[in-house]
């Protein structure tokens, strides 16, 4: 310790001289603002040196890539073996239209599919439900039955692609449809690779596409864990999502804190249901936002990896190294896109994508520049995909693992983000865990307060958004936006009528009755849901059967 102090003594003297020089400079030329802070409210100092890293223990805090605590990467060689999976989130209108977009993207070099579902599908309604009117196919593809799922993946061999599906409350039904399509293609379940989001807890404070209350929803999630562990071993059974928490207005610190708190709740629930942590732990995955503050985002990803490794090892006693690895998908921040000067979004997305890569993401979606105005056009999607390809093949940032490691500022910031996230996790534990924290409105209020502060900063001009509150210009409207077929709803309803008149309705009724009986007990619900799907029971019929048993959740008023 004495040797370390002696080595730092000259640096302390140099820092003191620097501070004195700065004091004189500030008298003549003040800095842009009195205090610099990042989006999480962490103060950003003028300069960082080894003085900010006193006591830094490389092996304890960083370690080697692919080794505990996985701060630097979950794989020893990171992108030197292969690049991250390049996914473009896509889904609109009918299954046929979306299938056409998938073939276009695969031809353009995309390496994985990512399915967006329309709002009725996300909340378990068929396209002919009164509440679905005007929403069919608008923000994603409409999927009512196995027929639609077959059309969605027409001509796409499922054993050759990795498929991500952003679906939560009716996740078990959508996954069952995907499995049934694979079966029809003659593909065994153990050959399938992909991810279902299946993260209901973030829906209550951040998105609102829930059907059932938290506790029966948790049962469905654990049933998927157990079924896939036994039958679909390469499938990621959950993508624990901070993305939507950030889109709702959280800070970077809150994003990883609330996401990992939800992860803890899922692991707890699975263990209580009799699963062993190392049986399902390796198939857990995460989904994060990549926002505007470039270095804060890189630090966030590194801090999240280290924190999750500690949680799984120290809290849950996981022994398999794969259970300790926080593997994650990233999407650039939709909430940062502007309708004003939309071509600026190309640069925003590129920088956000680069921070995700420097943070070590396993897969990446880049938003399209026209998304603040409409669903993405083919040109905008191509530009978004090309931004990933330029980063991968031209910048060289994937040639060495964790290239920003050792930066005095980045290591300090990684430590700060982790420490502040841990404070939130401790607070949530004191409230009784993530489910209790949601039921008490704690997480909702924290996100709401952060969103309000961020918006206030934009409105006062303290936070500059180029083209929105500064550097405005007179501009023409963007042309060639994607226009949806206005008759998609009518066509979906007609297809549903055809399905219901041609299927074996007695078999459907029998399958739904068996599902209801299973839901009233404690059996795993995936087998009866899969059976119902194969009889051509619709998404809405299956979800309505579960509604009869579980009821529907209504969010409490927050005061």
VOGU-3710 file (C-alpha; in Angstrom, 3 decimals, decimal comma):
1> xxxxxxxxxx> 0,000/0,000/0,000  2,874/2,320/0,845  4,470/1,558/-2,538  1,201/2,388/-4,296  0,896/5,702/-2,431  4,470/6,571/-3,316  3,808/5,804/-7,000  0,714/8,008/-6,984  2,342/10,920/-5,143  3,791/12,557/-8,304
11> xxxxxxxxxx> 0,425/12,148/-10,043  -1,382/13,837/-7,146  1,025/16,763/-7,376  0,510/16,972/-11,143  -3,257/16,879/-10,674  -3,066/19,700/-8,119  -1,065/21,836/-10,578  -3,573/21,038/-13,315  -6,496/22,064/-11,078  -4,767/25,370/-10,290
21> xxxxxxxxxx> -4,255/26,022/-14,014  -7,882/25,208/-14,744  -9,046/27,642/-12,052  -7,233/30,456/-13,845  -8,560/29,391/-17,249  -12,132/29,339/-15,949  -11,881/32,968/-14,885  -11,336/33,937/-18,528  -13,323/31,190/-20,281  -16,085/29,498/-18,249
31> xxxxxxxxxx> -17,173/25,998/-19,221  -20,422/25,359/-21,069  -22,286/24,539/-17,873  -21,745/24,626/-14,124  -21,978/20,847/-13,770  -21,793/18,015/-16,271  -23,911/14,907/-15,591  -24,937/11,945/-17,736  -28,508/10,743/-18,211  -28,399/8,789/-14,937
41> xxxxxxxxxx> -27,386/11,895/-13,004  -23,819/10,647/-12,442  -21,454/13,669/-12,369  -18,886/13,688/-15,184  -15,543/15,082/-14,030  -13,248/17,156/-16,210  -10,563/14,490/-16,427  -9,989/10,984/-15,081  -6,654/9,526/-13,995  -5,381/6,499/-12,051
51> xxxxxxxxxx> -6,353/8,471/-8,930  -9,967/7,608/-9,761  -9,075/3,917/-9,821  -7,264/3,533/-6,490  -7,723/-0,019/-5,253  -8,707/-1,215/-8,735  -8,358/-5,005/-8,882  -8,162/-6,183/-12,494  -9,012/-9,841/-11,903  -11,859/-9,105/-9,481
61> xxxxxxxxxx> -13,450/-6,267/-11,444  -12,643/-7,215/-15,037  -11,049/-10,634/-15,455  -10,284/-12,063/-18,855  -12,891/-12,144/-21,633  -15,165/-15,154/-21,300  -14,298/-15,595/-17,625  -16,005/-14,528/-14,399  -17,154/-11,811/-13,785  -17,589/-11,454/-17,578
71> xxxxxxxxxx> -17,207/-7,660/-17,529  -15,243/-7,714/-20,750  -17,224/-10,304/-22,744  -19,121/-13,572/-22,348  -17,015/-15,266/-25,045  -13,198/-15,465/-24,933  -12,776/-14,231/-28,517  -15,927/-12,076/-28,822  -16,386/-10,947/-32,451  -13,130/-12,461/-33,720
81> xxxxxxxxxx> -14,973/-15,754/-34,236  -18,176/-14,360/-35,726  -20,003/-11,045/-35,643  -23,111/-10,397/-33,603  -26,416/-11,591/-35,088  -27,818/-8,814/-37,263  -31,580/-8,704/-36,819  -34,074/-6,177/-38,164  -37,323/-6,124/-36,205  -40,076/-6,504/-38,793
91> xxxxxxxxxx> -43,767/-7,166/-38,957  -46,730/-5,369/-40,491  -50,045/-6,053/-42,155  -50,653/-9,664/-43,089  -48,411/-12,682/-42,658  -47,801/-12,714/-46,432  -46,568/-9,085/-46,479  -44,245/-9,687/-43,547  -42,955/-12,919/-45,087  -42,025/-10,921/-48,190
101> xxxxxxxxxx> -40,062/-8,455/-46,006  -38,240/-11,362/-44,283  -37,105/-12,780/-47,605  -35,907/-9,284/-48,615  -33,910/-8,884/-45,388  -32,351/-12,344/-45,555  -31,289/-11,645/-49,126  -29,759/-8,319/-47,963  -27,521/-10,122/-45,457  -29,581/-10,216/-42,261
111> xxxxxxxxxx> -28,577/-13,209/-40,124  -31,621/-13,618/-37,878  -35,358/-12,896/-37,935  -37,137/-10,681/-35,407  -40,938/-10,716/-35,394  -43,105/-7,725/-34,480  -46,756/-8,548/-33,706  -49,701/-6,184/-33,960  -51,416/-4,855/-30,851  -54,421/-7,231/-30,872
121> xxxxxxxxxx> -52,050/-10,214/-31,062  -49,964/-8,828/-28,198  -52,972/-8,648/-25,888  -54,565/-11,925/-26,935  -57,399/-10,779/-29,206  -58,291/-12,180/-32,605  -58,595/-9,762/-35,521  -62,409/-9,985/-35,415  -62,643/-8,804/-31,793  -64,360/-5,390/-31,420
131> xxxxxxxxxx> -61,290/-3,987/-29,627  -59,075/-5,019/-32,558  -60,926/-2,800/-35,028  -58,552/-0,285/-36,642  -55,452/-1,905/-35,108  -55,049/-5,065/-37,198  -51,599/-5,200/-38,773  -50,716/-1,632/-37,771  -47,649/-1,964/-35,515  -46,802/-5,540/-36,387
141> xxxxxxxxxx> -48,107/-8,616/-38,123  -51,540/-10,026/-37,300  -51,370/-13,654/-36,126  -54,695/-15,283/-35,294  -54,019/-18,960/-35,898  -51,589/-21,612/-37,035  -52,602/-20,752/-40,601  -51,114/-17,269/-40,190  -47,930/-18,589/-38,596  -47,437/-20,989/-41,501
151> xxxxxxxxxx> -47,793/-18,124/-43,981  -45,421/-15,964/-41,937  -42,571/-18,459/-42,342  -43,446/-19,767/-45,815  -40,262/-20,765/-47,638  -38,024/-20,175/-44,587  -36,412/-23,369/-43,212  -36,676/-22,825/-39,456  -33,670/-24,987/-38,588  -31,443/-22,589/-40,585
161> xxxxxxxxxx> -32,448/-19,289/-38,939  -32,511/-17,880/-35,433  -35,920/-16,342/-34,751  -36,702/-13,753/-32,093  -40,352/-13,062/-31,268  -41,364/-9,995/-29,289  -44,399/-11,389/-27,505  -45,198/-11,505/-23,812  -48,598/-12,216/-22,309  -49,724/-14,691/-25,043
171> xxxxxxxxxx> -46,145/-15,926/-25,475  -47,005/-19,575/-24,781  -49,574/-19,562/-27,607  -47,269/-17,904/-30,166  -44,388/-20,229/-29,243  -46,724/-23,235/-29,610  -47,687/-22,022/-33,099  -44,006/-21,707/-34,056  -43,319/-25,234/-32,784  -46,294/-26,562/-34,729
181> xxxxxxxxxx> -44,966/-24,942/-37,933  -41,551/-26,546/-37,325  -43,261/-29,913/-36,837  -45,083/-29,471/-40,152  -41,732/-28,699/-41,812  -40,383/-31,966/-40,374  -37,953/-30,202/-38,030  -37,381/-31,623/-34,553  -37,672/-29,155/-31,674  -34,050/-29,667/-30,629
191> xxxxxxxxxx> -32,909/-28,095/-33,930  -34,727/-24,788/-33,332  -32,804/-21,680/-32,273  -34,283/-18,400/-31,185  -35,803/-16,338/-28,409  -39,206/-15,399/-27,088  -39,400/-12,198/-25,093  -41,760/-13,772/-22,534  -41,015/-10,946/-20,054  -44,302/-9,948/-18,465
201> xxxxxxxxxx> -42,990/-7,986/-15,487  -41,773/-5,046/-17,554  -45,199/-4,806/-19,186  -46,871/-3,504/-16,030  -44,680/-0,404/-15,535  -43,462/0,170/-19,103  -45,695/-1,065/-21,958  -49,132/-2,198/-20,855  -49,614/-5,214/-23,152  -50,549/-7,548/-20,321
211> xxxxxxxxxx> -53,584/-9,804/-20,012  -53,338/-11,574/-16,667  -52,134/-10,432/-13,239  -48,434/-10,866/-12,392  -48,716/-14,138/-10,491  -50,634/-16,281/-13,060  -48,441/-14,673/-15,728  -45,378/-15,896/-13,846  -46,828/-19,412/-13,908  -47,003/-19,316/-17,717
221> xxxxxxxxxx> -43,406/-18,111/-17,913  -42,124/-20,905/-15,687  -44,132/-23,452/-17,689  -42,303/-22,273/-20,827  -38,957/-22,587/-18,985  -39,733/-26,180/-17,993  -41,140/-27,257/-21,369  -38,257/-25,820/-23,399  -35,614/-27,169/-21,016  -37,000/-30,637/-21,726
231> xxxxxxxxxx> -37,969/-30,327/-25,401  -36,447/-27,215/-27,076  -32,968/-27,090/-25,532  -31,421/-24,463/-27,845  -34,263/-21,990/-27,363  -33,810/-18,880/-25,212  -36,902/-19,063/-23,047  -36,979/-15,419/-22,024  -35,494/-12,111/-23,104  -35,580/-10,079/-19,926
241> xxxxxxxxxx> -36,142/-6,641/-21,329  -34,770/-3,296/-20,268  -35,491/-1,877/-23,698  -39,075/-0,907/-23,002  -38,214/0,312/-19,508  -35,773/2,763/-21,135  -38,271/3,723/-23,846  -40,752/4,550/-21,071  -38,281/7,118/-19,718  -35,924/5,393/-17,278
251> xxxxxxxxxx> -32,269/6,258/-16,870  -29,476/3,848/-17,841  -29,016/2,885/-14,180  -32,733/2,235/-13,725  -32,815/0,227/-16,948  -30,341/-2,374/-15,742  -31,533/-2,274/-12,113  -35,196/-2,912/-12,918  -34,323/-5,436/-15,645  -32,072/-7,477/-13,367
261> xxxxxxxxxx> -34,658/-7,240/-10,556  -37,165/-8,835/-12,947  -34,547/-11,449/-13,818  -34,129/-12,270/-10,120  -37,920/-12,690/-9,818  -38,013/-15,124/-12,753  -35,141/-17,205/-11,370  -36,779/-17,252/-7,927  -40,095/-18,397/-9,412  -38,454/-21,155/-11,446
271> xxxxxxxxxx> -36,502/-22,470/-8,468  -39,650/-22,442/-6,304  -41,386/-24,455/-9,048  -38,717/-27,151/-8,662  -36,353/-26,295/-11,544  -32,602/-26,302/-10,950  -30,867/-23,024/-11,698  -28,255/-24,601/-13,954  -30,941/-26,416/-15,961  -32,572/-23,193/-17,179
281> xxxxxxxxxx> -29,970/-20,511/-16,346  -27,928/-20,947/-19,547  -31,014/-20,185/-21,686  -31,885/-16,860/-20,032  -31,175/-13,856/-22,226  -31,618/-10,094/-21,970  -32,693/-7,216/-24,195  -31,321/-3,701/-23,740  -31,725/-0,267/-25,230  -28,781/1,625/-26,697
291> xxxxxxxxxx> -29,445/5,287/-26,003  -27,753/8,565/-26,868  -25,034/8,999/-24,208  -22,361/6,971/-25,972  -19,906/6,107/-23,175  -22,614/5,718/-20,529  -24,192/3,034/-22,706  -20,903/1,135/-23,113  -20,409/1,263/-19,338  -24,017/0,135/-18,770
301> xxxxxxxxxx> -23,589/-3,046/-20,800  -20,336/-3,927/-19,015  -21,814/-3,217/-15,570  -24,902/-5,319/-16,329  -22,749/-8,303/-17,308  -20,698/-8,113/-14,117  -23,715/-7,587/-11,880  -25,677/-10,522/-13,311  -22,692/-12,862/-12,980  -22,440/-11,963/-9,287
311> xxxxxxxxxx> -26,196/-12,378/-8,759  -26,293/-15,834/-10,337  -23,159/-17,018/-8,550  -23,582/-15,492/-5,101  -27,367/-15,301/-4,744  -28,489/-18,427/-6,593  -25,390/-20,610/-6,347  -25,168/-21,316/-10,076  -22,212/-23,564/-10,940  -22,402/-23,752/-14,733
321> xxxxxxxxxx> -20,404/-20,818/-16,193  -23,085/-20,445/-18,881  -25,621/-19,610/-16,161  -23,462/-16,646/-15,146  -23,273/-15,144/-18,630  -25,520/-12,201/-19,380  -26,157/-12,652/-23,094  -28,155/-9,826/-24,613  -29,793/-8,408/-27,709  -29,705/-4,659/-28,244
331> xxxxxxxxxx> -31,963/-2,302/-30,134  -31,139/1,316/-30,798  -33,357/3,835/-29,026  -36,638/4,449/-30,815  -37,453/7,237/-28,368  -34,472/9,289/-29,612  -35,664/9,326/-33,232  -37,112/12,612/-34,451  -39,747/13,376/-37,082  -37,842/16,624/-37,663
341> xxxxxxxxxx> -34,878/16,231/-40,029  -35,327/12,432/-40,062  -32,070/11,791/-41,932  -30,287/12,822/-38,710  -31,641/9,557/-37,306  -29,195/7,631/-39,502  -26,305/9,117/-37,489  -28,053/8,634/-34,149  -28,658/4,977/-34,927  -25,076/4,408/-36,129
351> xxxxxxxxxx> -23,559/5,832/-32,935  -25,994/3,882/-30,757  -25,200/0,695/-32,668  -21,475/1,302/-32,218  -21,883/1,706/-28,452  -23,787/-1,612/-28,352  -20,972/-3,340/-30,234  -18,314/-1,792/-27,999  -20,422/-2,978/-25,058  -20,371/-6,556/-26,359
361> xxxxxxxxxx> -23,906/-7,259/-27,575  -24,732/-10,724/-28,982  -27,293/-9,467/-31,477  -28,429/-6,066/-32,682  -31,378/-4,320/-34,287  -30,844/-0,880/-35,792  -33,885/1,376/-36,108  -34,821/2,890/-39,439  -34,570/6,634/-40,008  -38,267/7,025/-40,907
371> xxxxxxxxxx> -39,730/5,258/-37,854  -40,835/8,501/-36,181  -43,174/8,946/-39,148  -44,279/5,472/-40,235  -43,402/1,800/-40,283  -40,005/1,428/-41,990  -39,742/1,573/-45,763  -37,482/-0,912/-47,555  -34,883/1,804/-48,224  -34,797/2,843/-44,552
381> xxxxxxxxxx> -34,494/-0,780/-43,421  -31,622/-1,345/-45,824  -29,760/1,740/-44,554  -30,272/0,563/-40,960  -28,913/-2,898/-41,760  -25,993/-1,400/-43,701  -25,005/0,618/-40,618  -24,399/-2,659/-38,776  -22,487/-4,084/-41,694  -20,246/-1,000/-41,939
391> xxxxxxxxxx> -19,461/-1,250/-38,221  -18,691/-4,950/-38,587  -16,679/-4,995/-41,785  -15,102/-1,530/-42,012  -14,402/0,003/-38,586  -12,219/-2,734/-37,076  -13,840/-2,396/-33,630  -14,573/-6,132/-33,548  -10,963/-7,150/-34,077  -10,038/-6,973/-30,382
401> xxxxxxxxxx> -12,120/-7,796/-27,321  -13,558/-4,914/-25,270  -11,297/-2,283/-26,891  -12,239/0,541/-24,489  -11,249/-1,411/-21,365  -8,707/0,402/-19,224  -10,031/3,865/-19,993  -9,928/5,656/-16,659  -13,323/7,218/-17,307  -14,986/4,071/-18,654
411> xxxxxxxxxx> -13,847/1,897/-15,739  -14,909/4,562/-13,229  -18,284/4,894/-14,954  -18,809/1,116/-15,111  -18,219/0,951/-11,349  -20,599/3,875/-10,725  -23,404/2,414/-12,839  -23,044/-0,944/-11,099  -23,040/0,609/-7,621  -26,118/2,750/-8,273
421> xxxxxxxxxx> -27,963/-0,167/-9,873  -27,135/-2,287/-6,811  -28,685/0,407/-4,579  -31,943/0,016/-6,508  -31,755/-3,780/-6,280  -31,322/-3,558/-2,504  -34,310/-1,231/-2,285  -36,463/-3,586/-4,379  -35,428/-6,502/-2,155  -36,585/-4,518/0,892
431> xxxxxxxxxx> -39,966/-4,022/-0,826  -40,298/-7,787/-1,284  -38,924/-8,234/-4,817  -39,850/-7,060/-8,302  -43,454/-8,309/-8,281  -44,176/-6,567/-4,977  -42,362/-3,411/-6,142  -44,580/-3,327/-9,252  -47,748/-3,999/-7,235  -46,817/-1,114/-4,913
441> xxxxxxxxxx> -46,156/1,209/-7,853  -42,518/1,859/-6,918  -40,991/1,075/-10,310  -43,732/2,944/-12,181  -43,154/6,085/-10,113  -39,374/5,968/-10,526  -39,642/5,640/-14,309  -42,265/8,389/-14,476  -40,107/10,815/-12,482  -37,097/10,161/-14,737
451> xxxxxxxxxx> -39,159/10,579/-17,904  -40,481/13,896/-16,607  -36,986/15,203/-15,813  -35,689/14,198/-19,255  -38,582/15,909/-21,041  -38,126/19,042/-18,929  -34,461/19,192/-19,932  -35,453/19,089/-23,608  -38,137/21,739/-23,205  -35,841/24,135/-21,327
461> xxxxxxxxxx> -33,016/23,536/-23,811  -30,681/22,080/-21,167  -30,607/18,936/-23,295  -30,109/19,572/-26,996  -31,741/17,339/-29,603  -30,424/18,424/-32,980  -33,227/19,525/-35,281  -35,842/19,334/-32,524  -35,012/22,134/-30,075  -31,912/23,526/-31,797
471> xxxxxxxxxx> -30,654/23,893/-35,386  -34,195/23,769/-36,772  -34,770/24,302/-40,474  -37,713/24,559/-42,827  -38,062/21,160/-44,437  -40,212/19,234/-46,858  -42,111/16,166/-45,773  -40,296/12,865/-46,210  -41,556/10,976/-49,225  -41,992/7,286/-50,039
481> xxxxxxxxxx> -43,148/6,298/-46,555  -44,540/2,785/-46,176  -48,309/2,666/-46,610  -50,244/-0,290/-45,250  -53,011/-2,051/-47,094  -56,157/-0,462/-45,584  -58,122/-3,675/-46,143  -55,803/-5,892/-44,051  -58,338/-6,050/-41,189  -61,162/-7,117/-43,478
491> xxxxxxxxxx> -58,968/-9,796/-45,047  -57,938/-11,151/-41,631  -61,554/-11,356/-40,492  -62,510/-13,173/-43,701  -59,655/-15,616/-43,153  -60,841/-16,260/-39,593  -64,356/-16,993/-40,811  -62,965/-19,439/-43,371  -60,857/-21,153/-40,698  -63,742/-21,522/-38,249
501> xxxxxxxxxx> -66,050/-22,953/-40,902  -63,537/-25,496/-42,213  -61,841/-26,824/-39,057  -63,032/-29,621/-36,748  -64,849/-27,466/-34,183  -65,566/-30,444/-31,913  -61,811/-31,085/-31,634  -61,256/-27,390/-30,889  -63,869/-27,415/-28,096  -62,354/-30,545/-26,597
511> xxxxxxxxxx> -58,828/-29,089/-26,652  -59,987/-25,833/-25,058  -61,845/-27,753/-22,337  -58,670/-29,725/-21,556  -56,698/-26,465/-21,399  -59,190/-24,976/-18,954  -58,969/-28,030/-16,692  -55,161/-27,856/-16,768  -55,230/-24,140/-15,932  -57,472/-24,823/-12,924
521> xxxxxxxxxx> -54,838/-27,239/-11,626  -51,062/-27,008/-11,559  -50,054/-28,939/-14,703  -47,663/-27,442/-17,241  -49,830/-25,512/-19,719  -47,579/-25,797/-22,785  -48,736/-29,302/-23,875  -52,485/-28,458/-23,845  -51,814/-25,099/-25,552  -49,793/-26,872/-28,254
531> xxxxxxxxxx> -52,614/-29,384/-28,721  -55,176/-26,569/-29,029  -53,031/-24,737/-31,589  -52,798/-27,869/-33,739  -56,610/-28,191/-33,787  -56,635/-24,625/-35,221  -57,961/-23,000/-32,059  -57,261/-19,295/-32,432  -55,064/-17,094/-30,285  -58,134/-15,286/-28,941
541> xxxxxxxxxx> -59,973/-18,510/-28,098  -56,992/-19,870/-26,175  -56,438/-16,594/-24,309  -60,166/-16,308/-23,519  -60,056/-19,811/-22,022  -57,220/-18,691/-19,746  -59,086/-15,441/-18,951  -61,945/-17,553/-17,589  -59,551/-19,075/-15,058  -57,029/-16,287/-14,381
551> xxxxxxxxx> -59,167/-13,181/-14,924  -57,813/-9,957/-16,420  -55,437/-7,526/-14,730  -56,395/-3,908/-14,157  -53,614/-1,505/-13,215  -54,178/0,315/-9,924  -54,281/4,104/-9,876  -50,971/5,547/-8,682  -51,146/8,424/-6,219
//
